[in-house]
Amino acid sequence: MKIMVLCVDRDDDFGVKTGLNSPFIGREENLNAALALGLKDPEDSDTNTLLAAISIYDEMVKSGIDAEIATICGDVKVGYQSDLVLATQLENVLEMIKPDRVILVSDGAEDEYIYPMVSSRVKIDSVRRVFVKQAPTVEGAYYILIKMLQDDKIRRRLITPIGLVLAVFGFFSLVPKIIQLVSEWDIALVPGMVAGTIAVVLGLYLILYAYRTGERLKEFSRKAGRAIRSGSQMIPFAILSVALIFLGFVYGFDAANANAEAGILVQALLFLSGTIWVWIFAVLSYETGRFVNHFLSEGKIYWTYLVVSITIFAIGFIIQGAIDATQFFLGYRTYEELIILLEVICGFLLAVFGGLLNTIMRNTAEKKVPEKKEAAESIE
Protein backbone atom coordinates (compact mmCIF):
# COMPACT_ATOMS: atom_id res chain seq x y z
CA MET A 1 0.00 0.00 0.00
CA LYS A 2 1.42 3.36 -1.06
CA ILE A 3 0.77 6.50 1.00
CA MET A 4 1.23 10.04 -0.28
CA VAL A 5 1.89 12.95 2.05
CA LEU A 6 0.11 15.85 0.36
CA CYS A 7 0.68 19.54 1.11
CA VAL A 8 -1.68 22.10 -0.44
CA ASP A 9 -1.00 25.80 -1.06
CA ARG A 10 -4.33 27.19 -2.28
CA ASP A 11 -3.19 30.77 -2.99
CA ASP A 12 0.12 29.76 -4.64
CA ASP A 13 2.51 31.50 -2.25
CA PHE A 14 5.28 29.25 -3.55
CA GLY A 15 4.74 30.40 -7.12
CA VAL A 16 4.15 34.08 -6.33
CA LYS A 17 7.00 34.55 -3.86
CA THR A 18 9.63 32.14 -5.22
CA GLY A 19 8.73 31.79 -8.89
CA LEU A 20 8.78 27.99 -8.65
CA ASN A 21 6.39 25.94 -10.77
CA SER A 22 4.29 23.36 -8.96
CA PRO A 23 3.57 20.55 -8.33
CA PHE A 24 6.60 19.52 -6.27
CA ILE A 25 7.08 15.75 -6.14
CA GLY A 26 9.69 14.01 -4.01
CA ARG A 27 11.59 15.01 -0.89
CA GLU A 28 14.29 17.01 -2.66
CA GLU A 29 11.89 19.20 -4.67
CA ASN A 30 9.72 19.88 -1.61
CA LEU A 31 12.71 20.69 0.60
CA ASN A 32 14.06 23.11 -2.02
CA ALA A 33 10.64 24.75 -2.26
CA ALA A 34 10.38 25.10 1.53
CA LEU A 35 13.85 26.64 1.76
CA ALA A 36 13.14 29.01 -1.13
CA LEU A 37 9.90 30.25 0.44
CA GLY A 38 11.54 30.46 3.87
CA LEU A 39 14.28 32.69 2.49
CA LYS A 40 11.79 34.91 0.66
CA ASP A 41 9.26 35.15 3.50
CA PRO A 42 10.36 33.49 6.77
CA GLU A 43 6.99 34.23 8.40
CA ASP A 44 4.80 32.48 5.81
CA SER A 45 2.91 29.58 7.39
CA ASP A 46 3.23 27.54 4.17
CA THR A 47 6.95 27.08 4.91
CA ASN A 48 6.20 25.46 8.27
CA THR A 49 3.42 23.38 6.74
CA LEU A 50 5.70 21.95 4.06
CA LEU A 51 8.50 21.27 6.56
CA ALA A 52 5.97 19.42 8.74
CA ALA A 53 4.93 17.36 5.70
CA ILE A 54 8.58 16.49 5.00
CA SER A 55 9.00 15.45 8.65
CA ILE A 56 5.97 13.15 8.41
CA TYR A 57 7.33 11.68 5.18
CA ASP A 58 10.75 11.01 6.79
CA GLU A 59 9.14 9.24 9.75
CA MET A 60 7.10 7.03 7.43
CA VAL A 61 10.14 6.11 5.33
CA LYS A 62 12.09 5.22 8.49
CA SER A 63 9.21 2.97 9.53
CA GLY A 64 9.49 1.09 6.24
CA ILE A 65 6.27 2.47 4.75
CA ASP A 66 6.07 2.94 0.99
CA ALA A 67 5.51 6.69 0.90
CA GLU A 68 5.91 9.71 -1.35
CA ILE A 69 5.49 13.44 -0.77
CA ALA A 70 3.96 16.03 -3.07
CA THR A 71 2.87 19.67 -2.94
CA ILE A 72 0.22 21.19 -5.18
CA CYS A 73 -0.45 24.91 -5.55
CA GLY A 74 -3.48 26.89 -6.71
CA ASP A 75 -3.63 30.44 -7.93
CA VAL A 76 -3.37 33.91 -6.39
CA LYS A 77 -7.03 34.42 -7.41
CA VAL A 78 -8.45 32.28 -4.61
CA GLY A 79 -11.75 30.68 -5.54
CA TYR A 80 -12.81 29.08 -8.80
CA GLN A 81 -9.52 29.83 -10.57
CA SER A 82 -7.29 28.47 -7.79
CA ASP A 83 -9.46 25.39 -7.22
CA LEU A 84 -9.40 24.56 -10.94
CA VAL A 85 -5.59 24.67 -10.92
CA LEU A 86 -5.47 22.59 -7.73
CA ALA A 87 -7.79 19.96 -9.17
CA THR A 88 -5.70 19.68 -12.34
CA GLN A 89 -2.42 19.37 -10.41
CA LEU A 90 -3.94 16.88 -7.98
CA GLU A 91 -5.10 14.61 -10.80
CA ASN A 92 -1.66 14.79 -12.44
CA VAL A 93 0.07 13.94 -9.15
CA LEU A 94 -2.30 11.04 -8.47
CA GLU A 95 -1.67 9.69 -11.95
CA MET A 96 2.11 9.86 -11.48
CA ILE A 97 2.37 8.54 -7.91
CA LYS A 98 -0.73 6.29 -7.87
CA PRO A 99 -1.19 6.32 -4.06
CA ASP A 100 -3.71 4.17 -2.20
CA ARG A 101 -4.03 6.60 0.70
CA VAL A 102 -3.25 10.25 1.41
CA ILE A 103 -2.17 12.15 4.50
CA LEU A 104 -3.26 15.76 4.06
CA VAL A 105 -1.06 18.41 5.69
CA SER A 106 -2.32 21.99 5.92
CA ASP A 107 -2.21 25.12 8.06
CA GLY A 108 -5.92 24.70 8.86
CA ALA A 109 -6.93 27.96 7.19
CA GLU A 110 -8.98 26.57 4.31
CA ASP A 111 -9.51 22.89 5.09
CA GLU A 112 -13.22 23.15 4.26
CA TYR A 113 -12.30 23.89 0.63
CA ILE A 114 -9.33 21.55 0.22
CA TYR A 115 -10.58 18.41 1.98
CA PRO A 116 -13.61 17.69 -0.29
CA MET A 117 -11.50 18.17 -3.42
CA VAL A 118 -8.92 15.61 -2.28
CA SER A 119 -11.32 13.13 -0.65
CA SER A 120 -13.42 12.92 -3.82
CA ARG A 121 -10.40 11.56 -5.71
CA VAL A 122 -8.48 9.48 -3.17
CA LYS A 123 -8.98 8.15 0.37
CA ILE A 124 -7.62 10.37 3.15
CA ASP A 125 -6.22 8.53 6.17
CA SER A 126 -5.33 11.55 8.26
CA VAL A 127 -5.32 15.35 8.31
CA ARG A 128 -2.42 17.12 10.01
CA ARG A 129 -2.90 20.78 10.87
CA VAL A 130 0.22 22.84 11.47
CA PHE A 131 0.03 25.90 13.71
CA VAL A 132 2.94 28.27 14.32
CA LYS A 133 3.70 28.99 17.97
CA GLN A 134 3.93 32.64 18.99
CA ALA A 135 5.36 34.40 22.04
CA PRO A 136 2.52 35.48 24.41
CA THR A 137 3.69 39.07 24.91
CA VAL A 138 2.07 42.42 24.21
CA GLU A 139 4.81 43.28 21.71
CA GLY A 140 4.37 39.91 20.04
CA ALA A 141 0.60 40.33 19.84
CA TYR A 142 1.00 43.80 18.32
CA TYR A 143 3.54 42.51 15.82
CA ILE A 144 1.28 39.59 14.89
CA LEU A 145 -1.67 41.97 14.41
CA ILE A 146 0.37 44.22 12.11
CA LYS A 147 1.52 41.23 10.06
CA MET A 148 -2.04 39.94 9.87
CA LEU A 149 -3.27 43.29 8.54
CA GLN A 150 -0.62 43.11 5.82
CA ASP A 151 -2.16 39.87 4.57
CA ASP A 152 -4.91 40.66 2.05
CA LYS A 153 -7.17 37.73 2.95
CA ILE A 154 -7.03 38.27 6.71
CA ARG A 155 -7.42 42.05 6.39
CA ARG A 156 -10.57 41.65 4.31
CA ARG A 157 -12.11 39.14 6.69
CA LEU A 158 -11.29 41.19 9.78
CA ILE A 159 -11.76 44.81 8.72
CA THR A 160 -14.50 44.63 6.08
CA PRO A 161 -17.33 43.60 8.47
CA ILE A 162 -16.41 46.41 10.88
CA GLY A 163 -16.35 48.94 8.06
CA LEU A 164 -19.69 47.72 6.69
CA VAL A 165 -21.38 47.99 10.09
CA LEU A 166 -20.12 51.55 10.59
CA ALA A 167 -20.99 52.64 7.04
CA VAL A 168 -24.50 51.15 7.08
CA PHE A 169 -25.27 52.51 10.56
CA GLY A 170 -24.04 55.98 9.64
CA PHE A 171 -25.82 55.95 6.28
CA PHE A 172 -29.24 55.05 7.65
CA SER A 173 -28.87 57.55 10.48
CA LEU A 174 -28.03 60.29 7.96
CA VAL A 175 -30.82 59.61 5.42
CA PRO A 176 -33.75 61.06 7.46
CA LYS A 177 -31.65 64.02 8.63
CA ILE A 178 -30.56 64.85 5.09
CA ILE A 179 -34.17 64.64 3.90
CA GLN A 180 -35.27 66.90 6.76
CA LEU A 181 -32.45 69.35 6.01
CA VAL A 182 -33.39 69.51 2.32
CA SER A 183 -37.07 70.06 3.10
CA GLU A 184 -36.64 72.60 5.94
CA TRP A 185 -33.21 74.14 5.25
CA ASP A 186 -32.60 74.47 8.97
CA ILE A 187 -28.88 74.85 9.71
CA ALA A 188 -29.51 73.74 13.29
CA LEU A 189 -29.89 70.17 11.98
CA VAL A 190 -26.24 69.98 10.86
CA PRO A 191 -24.68 69.24 14.31
CA GLY A 192 -26.95 66.20 14.62
CA MET A 193 -25.40 64.77 11.47
CA VAL A 194 -21.84 64.72 12.80
CA ALA A 195 -21.94 61.23 14.37
CA GLY A 196 -23.48 59.65 11.27
CA THR A 197 -21.01 61.39 8.99
CA ILE A 198 -18.04 60.20 11.07
CA ALA A 199 -19.40 56.64 11.03
CA VAL A 200 -19.85 56.69 7.24
CA VAL A 201 -16.41 58.18 6.58
CA LEU A 202 -14.66 55.80 8.99
CA GLY A 203 -16.57 52.79 7.65
CA LEU A 204 -15.79 53.65 4.03
CA TYR A 205 -12.14 54.25 4.92
CA LEU A 206 -11.87 50.80 6.53
CA ILE A 207 -13.52 49.13 3.54
CA LEU A 208 -11.25 50.98 1.10
CA TYR A 209 -8.21 50.06 3.21
CA ALA A 210 -9.25 46.40 3.41
CA TYR A 211 -9.41 46.10 -0.38
CA ARG A 212 -6.40 48.33 -1.16
CA THR A 213 -8.68 50.59 -3.16
CA GLY A 214 -5.99 53.21 -3.71
CA GLU A 215 -3.77 50.73 -5.55
CA ARG A 216 -6.76 49.36 -7.44
CA LEU A 217 -7.79 52.86 -8.55
CA LYS A 218 -4.29 53.51 -9.88
CA GLU A 219 -4.39 50.23 -11.79
CA PHE A 220 -7.92 51.02 -12.99
CA SER A 221 -6.85 54.45 -14.25
CA ARG A 222 -3.99 52.86 -16.20
CA LYS A 223 -6.32 50.25 -17.70
CA ALA A 224 -8.95 52.90 -18.48
CA GLY A 225 -6.33 54.96 -20.29
CA ARG A 226 -5.28 51.96 -22.35
CA ALA A 227 -8.93 51.08 -23.03
CA ILE A 228 -9.71 54.59 -24.28
CA ARG A 229 -6.66 54.62 -26.53
CA SER A 230 -7.49 51.18 -27.93
CA GLY A 231 -11.19 51.94 -28.47
CA SER A 232 -12.49 49.41 -25.95
CA GLN A 233 -16.22 48.66 -25.98
CA MET A 234 -16.21 48.84 -22.16
CA ILE A 235 -16.16 52.65 -22.04
CA PRO A 236 -19.81 53.44 -22.97
CA PHE A 237 -21.11 50.63 -20.76
CA ALA A 238 -19.00 51.82 -17.81
CA ILE A 239 -20.24 55.40 -18.26
CA LEU A 240 -23.83 54.13 -18.37
CA SER A 241 -23.24 52.15 -15.16
CA VAL A 242 -21.92 55.20 -13.30
CA ALA A 243 -24.86 57.28 -14.54
CA LEU A 244 -27.32 54.63 -13.34
CA ILE A 245 -25.67 54.52 -9.90
CA PHE A 246 -26.12 58.28 -9.47
CA LEU A 247 -29.65 58.01 -10.85
CA GLY A 248 -30.37 55.34 -8.24
CA PHE A 249 -29.34 57.72 -5.46
CA VAL A 250 -31.65 60.39 -6.91
CA TYR A 251 -34.61 57.99 -7.10
CA GLY A 252 -33.93 56.71 -3.60
CA PHE A 253 -33.77 60.15 -1.98
CA ASP A 254 -36.83 61.24 -3.94
CA ALA A 255 -38.82 58.23 -2.70
CA ALA A 256 -37.74 58.83 0.89
CA ASN A 257 -38.31 62.59 0.67
CA ALA A 258 -41.89 62.03 -0.50
CA ASN A 259 -42.60 60.52 2.93
CA ALA A 260 -40.48 62.76 5.15
CA GLU A 261 -42.85 62.29 8.10
CA ALA A 262 -42.20 58.53 8.21
CA GLY A 263 -39.78 56.91 10.63
CA ILE A 264 -36.14 56.13 9.88
CA LEU A 265 -36.82 52.45 9.11
CA VAL A 266 -39.58 53.23 6.63
CA GLN A 267 -37.48 55.92 4.95
CA ALA A 268 -34.57 53.49 4.66
CA LEU A 269 -36.88 50.91 3.08
CA LEU A 270 -38.26 53.49 0.66
CA PHE A 271 -34.73 54.53 -0.28
CA LEU A 272 -33.69 50.94 -0.96
CA SER A 273 -36.88 50.24 -2.87
CA GLY A 274 -36.20 53.22 -5.11
CA THR A 275 -32.56 52.36 -5.78
CA ILE A 276 -32.29 48.57 -5.87
CA TRP A 277 -33.36 47.90 -9.46
CA VAL A 278 -31.56 50.92 -10.89
CA TRP A 279 -28.34 49.72 -9.24
CA ILE A 280 -28.95 46.17 -10.46
CA PHE A 281 -29.21 47.41 -14.03
CA ALA A 282 -26.03 49.43 -13.46
CA VAL A 283 -24.17 46.23 -12.59
CA LEU A 284 -25.78 44.42 -15.53
CA SER A 285 -24.69 47.22 -17.84
CA TYR A 286 -21.09 46.86 -16.65
CA GLU A 287 -21.17 43.06 -17.00
CA THR A 288 -22.66 43.40 -20.49
CA GLY A 289 -19.79 45.69 -21.42
CA ARG A 290 -17.26 43.11 -20.20
CA PHE A 291 -19.05 40.40 -22.17
CA VAL A 292 -19.12 42.43 -25.39
CA ASN A 293 -15.51 43.57 -24.99
CA HIS A 294 -14.22 40.02 -24.44
CA PHE A 295 -16.26 38.68 -27.33
CA LEU A 296 -15.07 41.33 -29.78
CA SER A 297 -11.41 41.25 -28.65
CA GLU A 298 -10.96 37.49 -28.16
CA GLY A 299 -13.81 35.98 -30.16
CA LYS A 300 -14.87 33.86 -27.17
CA ILE A 301 -18.09 33.71 -25.20
CA TYR A 302 -17.58 33.70 -21.43
CA TRP A 303 -20.63 32.04 -19.94
CA THR A 304 -19.64 33.16 -16.44
CA TYR A 305 -21.19 36.53 -17.28
CA LEU A 306 -24.53 34.74 -17.70
CA VAL A 307 -24.14 33.25 -14.21
CA VAL A 308 -23.30 36.68 -12.79
CA SER A 309 -26.36 38.23 -14.44
CA ILE A 310 -28.67 35.51 -13.13
CA THR A 311 -27.21 35.88 -9.63
CA ILE A 312 -27.69 39.66 -9.73
CA PHE A 313 -31.36 39.26 -10.66
CA ALA A 314 -31.75 36.67 -7.88
CA ILE A 315 -30.33 39.10 -5.33
CA GLY A 316 -32.64 41.83 -6.62
CA PHE A 317 -35.79 39.73 -6.26
CA ILE A 318 -34.81 38.53 -2.77
CA ILE A 319 -34.02 42.05 -1.54
CA GLN A 320 -37.21 43.43 -3.11
CA GLY A 321 -39.23 40.68 -1.44
CA ALA A 322 -37.59 41.40 1.92
CA ILE A 323 -38.32 45.14 1.57
CA ASP A 324 -41.96 44.55 0.61
CA ALA A 325 -42.42 42.00 3.40
CA THR A 326 -40.99 44.41 5.99
CA GLN A 327 -43.27 47.22 4.83
CA PHE A 328 -46.22 44.82 4.85
CA PHE A 329 -45.60 43.68 8.43
CA LEU A 330 -45.03 47.26 9.60
CA GLY A 331 -48.41 48.13 8.13
CA TYR A 332 -46.95 50.94 6.05
CA ARG A 333 -48.03 49.53 2.71
CA THR A 334 -50.47 46.83 1.67
CA TYR A 335 -49.17 44.17 -0.66
CA GLU A 336 -50.64 40.93 -1.83
CA GLU A 337 -48.91 38.22 0.17
CA LEU A 338 -48.70 36.12 -2.98
CA ILE A 339 -46.66 38.81 -4.73
CA ILE A 340 -44.14 38.96 -1.88
CA LEU A 341 -43.91 35.18 -1.82
CA LEU A 342 -43.40 35.03 -5.58
CA GLU A 343 -40.60 37.63 -5.38
CA VAL A 344 -38.71 35.62 -2.78
CA ILE A 345 -39.32 32.26 -4.50
CA CYS A 346 -38.26 33.68 -7.86
CA GLY A 347 -35.06 35.02 -6.29
CA PHE A 348 -34.16 31.70 -4.68
CA LEU A 349 -34.97 29.73 -7.85
CA LEU A 350 -32.75 32.02 -9.90
CA ALA A 351 -29.98 31.67 -7.30
CA VAL A 352 -30.23 27.86 -7.41
CA PHE A 353 -30.27 27.88 -11.21
CA GLY A 354 -27.21 30.13 -11.30
CA GLY A 355 -25.39 27.87 -8.85
CA LEU A 356 -26.22 24.75 -10.87
CA LEU A 357 -25.14 26.44 -14.09
CA ASN A 358 -21.86 27.51 -12.49
CA THR A 359 -21.24 23.95 -11.23
CA ILE A 360 -21.92 22.48 -14.67
CA MET A 361 -19.56 24.93 -16.37
CA ARG A 362 -16.90 24.33 -13.72
CA ASN A 363 -17.06 20.55 -14.14
CA THR A 364 -16.93 20.94 -17.92
CA ALA A 365 -13.85 23.17 -17.64
CA GLU A 366 -12.12 20.68 -15.31
CA LYS A 367 -12.72 17.87 -17.82
CA LYS A 368 -11.39 19.89 -20.73
CA VAL A 369 -8.04 20.70 -19.09
CA PRO A 370 -6.82 17.05 -18.80
CA GLU A 371 -8.16 16.32 -22.31
CA LYS A 372 -6.15 19.19 -23.76
CA LYS A 373 -3.06 18.02 -21.91
CA GLU A 374 -3.47 14.45 -23.16
CA ALA A 375 -3.92 15.73 -26.71
CA ALA A 376 -0.75 17.81 -26.43
CA GLU A 377 1.21 14.85 -25.04
CA SER A 378 -0.02 12.60 -27.84
CA ILE A 379 1.14 15.15 -30.44
CA GLU A 380 4.57 15.28 -28.84
N, C-alpha and C positions, 0 to 999 in steps of 0.2 A: 504494500500500500504506500503510495507516494503522497506526501503532504507538502503543500506550498504555503510558505509564510508570505502573506500579501500585505503590502503597505500602500495606502491610497492617499494621494494629494489632490484633492478635488479642484483647488484653485490654481494648480500648476505653479507653486512657488519655486520648484526646482527649475522649471523652464524659464520663468520670468527672471529670476535672480541669478541663475548660473548659466543660462543658455544651453543647458543639456537637453537632449531629446530623449523622451521616455518612449517605451517602458525600459526599466533597468532590470535585467535578469542576471542572477548570479551574485555571489557575495562580493566579488571585486567591483563590479559595476555599482552596486548599491553603496558600498563603502566609499567609493570615489564620489558618488553623488552626495552622500551625507557630509563628507569633508568639504566639498565645494560649497554647499549651502551654508555649512557652519562658518566657513571663512567669509562668505558674503554677508551673512546675517546670523551672528551667533545666538540671537534671541528667538529665532524662529522655532516654533514647536515641532515643525516637520523634521528638523534635524534630530531632535531627541526621539521622535517616533520611529524614524528609520534606524537609528542606532539600537533602539529597543528591539526592533524586528530582527536586526542582524544578531543580537545577543540570543534571541529565542532560536534562531536558525542554528547558531553555533552549539547551543545546548542539545538540540535535537540530533545534530550530526554526531556529537560526542556520545550520545546514547545509542548510536547505531541505527537511527531512523532515516529512511530514504526521504530526504527533504530538499527543497529548493526555495529560494527567496526571490521575490519580484516586487517591483514598485511601479504602479501605474499613475499617471497624472492626467488631470482634466484640462480645463481652460480657465483663463483669468475671468472670463464672462461666466460666473457661476450660475448654474441653472440648466436649461435645456442644452446649451452649447457644450458646457463642461461635461455633463452626463453622457452626451452622445460620444464625445472623445473617450471618456472612461470606459463606456461599454465596448467600443471598438478595440481599445487596447486590452481590455480584460479578455475578450474573445480570442485575440491573437496570442496572449500569454497562455491561456488555457490550452490552445491548440498546440503550442510549442512544448509546454511542460507536461501536459496531460496529467494533472494531479487528481487524486481520489478525494482528498479532503483539503480544506483551507483553514489556516489560522489568520484571522483578520486583525491587523494592528492599526490603531488609529489614535488620534488625540482626543477623541470623544466629542468633537465639535459638531460633526455632521453625520453621525452614525445612522440617523433615521433615513438619510438619503442613500448612503453607501451600502448599508447592509442588504436591503431588498435587491439591489442590482446584482450583488455578488451571489446571494443565496439562491436567486432564480436560475443561476447557471452552474453552480457547484455547491456541494455540501460544506457548511461551515462548522468546524468542530469547536472553535473557541474564538472569543473576541477579547483582545487585550487593549485596554485603554491606557494611554501614557499621559501622565500629568506632571508638569514641571514644578518642583518644589520652590517656594519663594520664602525669603526672610520675613518674619512677622514683625516688621518695624514700620514706624510712621513714614520714614524716608522711603523704605521699600514699597509701601503701599502707594505713596504719591508717584514714585517712579513707574510702578506697574500701571497706574491709572493713565499717566501721560503716554506710555507706550501703547496702551489699549486704544486711546483716542487717536493715535496715529494709524491704527489699522482701520481701513475703510469699512469692512464688514461690521466690526464691533462698534465703531462710531455710529454707524447708521442705526444699528439695533438699540443702542443705548440713548442716543441724543434725539433721534427723530420723534419717538413717542412724546418726550417732554416738550419738544418744540411744537408738535401738533396740538397738544393739550393747551398750551399757552396761547397759540395763535387762534384756535377755535373759541376758547373762552373770551379772549379779548375782542374777537370779531363780533360775536353775538352780543356782547355787552355794548359795543359801539353802535351797532345798527340802529336801535331805537333812538339813541341820543343824536345820531347824525340826522335821522329823519325829523326829529323834533327841532333840531337846530335849523334845518333847511326850511321847515314850515313856519317857525316862529322868529328866526333870526335874532335869538336872544344870546348875547355874548356871555351871559352868566352861566350858560350850559357848558362852556368849554372846560372849566376846571374839572367837571365831573367825567370828562372823557380821558383824563390823564392816565388813570390806571389801565383802562382798556387799550389805549394806544401803546403804553409801555409793554403790555402783555403781547400785543400783536407784533411789535417790532422785535422784542426779544425772541418770541417763538419763531418768527421768520428767519431771524439771524441764526438760530440754532439749526433750523432745517437746512438753510443754505450752507452752513458750516459742515453739517453732517454729509452732505452730498458734494462737497468741494465745488460749489456752484461758480465761484470766481474762475477757477481753472476751466470749468466746462464752458463758461461764457466766452472765454478767450478762444477756446478751441472752436466753439460755435461761430464766432465772428470770422475766424480764418476760413472755416468751411463755407460760411455764407458768402464771403468774398469770392472764393473759388467758384461757388455755384452761380453767382451772378455773372462772373466773367465767362463761364462755360455755357450759359444759357440754360441752366437747370430748370426742369418743370416744377420743382418744389417751391419756387419763389411765390407764384400767385396763390398756391394753396396755403402756404405759410402765412401770407398776408391776410387771406380770408379767415384763417383760424384766429389770428390775433384780433381782427375786427369783430368776429363773433364773440370772443371772450369779453371784450369791452361792452358789446351790445348786451351780453348776458347780465353784466353788472347793472346796466341801465334798466333793463326789464325788471331785475330783482328789486332794485331800490324803488322803482315806480310802483310795483305791486305792493311793497311794504308801506310806502308812503300813502297809498290810497286808503290804508287802514291804520292811520297813525295812532288812533285811540286804543288799538288792541295791545295786548301784553307782549312781552319780549319773545316768548315762545311762539306765539302766533305770527308775529312779524318775521321771525327767523324762518318759519315754515313757508310763509308767503314769499320771502326772498328766494329760498331754495326752489320753490315751485316755479318761480319766474325765470330762474337761471338754468336749471338742470338740463333741459333739452337743448337750449342754445349752446351750452358748453359741450354737450355730447356731440352736436353737429360740428363744433369747432375741432374736437379731437378727430372725428371722422374725416373732416376736410384735410387735416394734416396727414392722416394715414393714407387717404386716397392719393395725396401728392407723392408720398413715399412709394406707393404701389406704381403709379404712373411713371415716376422717375426711374425706378428700377427696371420696369418693363421696357421703356424706351432706350435706356442706356445699356442694359445687359441682355435684353430679349428674353428674359425669364419671368415667369409668373410665381410670385412668392405667396403661397396660400396662407402663410401665417397672418397676413394682413386681414384675410377673411375671418380668421379666428378672433383677432383683436376687435374687429368691427362687431362681430356677434356678441363678444363679451361686453363691449361698451353699451350696446343696446340692452343687454341683460341687466347691467348695473343701473341703467336709466329706469327701466321698468320697476325694478325692486325699490329703488329710492323713491320713485313717484308713488308707488303703492304704500310705502312707509309714511310718506308725507300725508297722503290722503287719509290713511287710517288714523294717524295722529289727530288730524283736524276733525275727523268724524267722531272719535271718542271724546275729544274736547268739546264737542257740540258747536264748533265754530262754523262748520259747513256740513251740509247734508249730501252724502254720496250714496249711491246704490252699493250695498255691500258686495254684490256680485262683481261690480266694476273693480273695486279694490282687490278682491280675490283674484280676478283675472289678471290684473296688473302684476301681482306678486307671482302667480303661477307662470305667467308668460316669461317673467324675468328668470325664474329658476329653470324653466325648460330650455330657454336660450343658453343659460350658463352651462347646463348639462350637455347640451348639443355641442357647444363650443369646446368643452373639455373632451368629449368623445372624439370630435374632429381633430383636436390637437394630438390626442393619443394615437389615433390612426396615422396621422402624418408623421409623427415621431417614430413609430414602429416601422413605417415604410422607409424612412430615411436611414434607420439603423440597418435595415436589410440591404439597402443599396450600397452602403459603404463597403462591407465585406465582398459583395459581388464585383464591385469595381476593382477592388484590390486583387481578387482572384483573376479577373480578366487581364489586368496589367501583368501579373506574374506569369500567366499562360503565354502572353505575347513575348515576354522576355525569354 
